[in-house]
């Protein structure tokens, strides 16, 4: 998978639990990339933007700190 140009950020729904975060790159046309911030070299998932939006909409927000 070509990752050149991906701009990674911590996902807005990652909780503050000691660094266990998901990173998202949503700046590439036609796909949203997701990876584990602690194990960046172990793999990247790719989603169609519509599938990613549906996933985020169905994911509960973490409790407030």
PyMOL commands that set and color helices and strands:
alter all, ss='L'
color gray80, all
select helices_A, chain A and resi 40-42+49-58
alter helices_A, ss='H'
color red, helices_A
select strands_A, chain A and resi 9-10+22-25+32-36+45-47
alter strands_A, ss='S'
color yellow, strands_A
deselect
rebuild
show_as cartoon
